[in-house]
């Protein structure tokens, strides 16, 4: 009975968030995937980790980032429901160690796809093949945007870009973010971020609250 319920639940999640998959693929994944819940701030991946599966996000938000030797974080991109991590796919298929970290920003849920299925999925199901290619393309474009922001834009422009992305991912103008969280993601100081956010508030671009920022632009 438990296996039947699990199969049905996975199938429902796949149909809801990965509706582009062909019915045969959804059934195949429902037979082999397991559902994994993550608490807020829980680590999903760490540098040096080997992967036994890749993840399809079906609930919540996950931050992908790099850490230096001093523990400073460098934000790369964020995943939401309907997304997959291209880097975890690469590491899983090639049996390589992770070079990145991932953390749940809020209570999140993922479907774990076993590494043993990867070759079969790539060769046997066109929708999976195109999904993997699109995932690589999307994450690469996001990384290019991050590089462009660092190389060519001022800090206030980078914060504006960051807030736009957060609004898009959360589907809300009101963001549950602290100034320290933004500073950590942008590898800056809280004081600098707070000063620039205050200027943005004075210009009518945001409204600052207690651990919240409302985006008005």
PyMOL commands that set and color helices and strands:
alter all, ss='L'
color gray80, all
select helices_A, chain A and resi 2-17+23-32+86-94+115-124+126-152+155-170+179-185+190-202
alter helices_A, ss='H'
color red, helices_A
select strands_A, chain A and resi 34-38+43-45+53-59+61-67+73-80+101-104+108-114+174-175+206-209+212-215
alter strands_A, ss='S'
color yellow, strands_A
deselect
rebuild
show_as cartoon
